[in-house]
Amino acid sequence: MRRPLVITAVALAGAAIFAAGLGIAGSGVVGTRLSAKLVSRGEVPAPKSAARATGLFTASLAGRKLVWRLTFSHLTGRALAAHIHMGIPGMAGPVAVPLCGPCASGVHGTVTVTTKVRGALLAGTAYVNVHTAKNPGGEIRGQVLAAGKAQPGAMTHPTTTAPTTPDTSGGYG
């Protein structure tokens, strides 16, 4: 008689732990790692004289809180601004989150994003780009991807490895 009672109690306890885990994950307490490799070939329209420019955007998204870092090097001039835009690869989209302006490599911050932007970041339908005076529409760009997620749709431009250390020359070279 006690055995079914013990099994029922264990099953209920397991279900409660599982439900609590879902609640924590759904509330965004557990962060999702995001990253984007920024290259000139990813930018639309194509930038002028920026073949060597690269960058790396890394972030953690917990709920609607985004903690981010941006590094870049070899730009054609000072970074005037950087943004997260809504958009798929190969298409220009509207600014969703201003990151910095003017910017220095190694800049970082924390921002609360809208539910729509959160969904785009997780779905791979948002990108980061860096703007310069020579390329006001954007000099380098990279699609934001969640850890372990494949690029959505076909890539229109190949990517290269971005720098792992900040550029000490002021972000251009």
C-alpha angles and dihedrals in degrees: 000000000000094000096068089046092053092047091050092049092049091048092050092048091050091049091050092051091048092049091048089052091052090050092053093047092046092050091057096243088132109067126227117220115230132185143171129194107215120211135161093241089063094060123102117236097029112257125236120253095344102120094127097044117114139162145175129221117193127178147161120222118201112173102314095332113107119192109190146176129195128196128175142164144189096032118162089245143336117329104251095185145343127206145174108238131193109241150102125251113290095019129093115229141183124282110263102172127016108218104182144332123216094017137200123198110266094036115153139176151153125249137171109234129203121255089252093054091045089055092048092050091051093044095049093244096120130076139192124225138176122220128210133181091256091048107030092166090057136296102205130020139180134182112241112238132184115236109281095011122128122232109273113241124346119324111239093195130033118241131225132205114282124220119275096202128056118259110248095200093081096272101298137073 
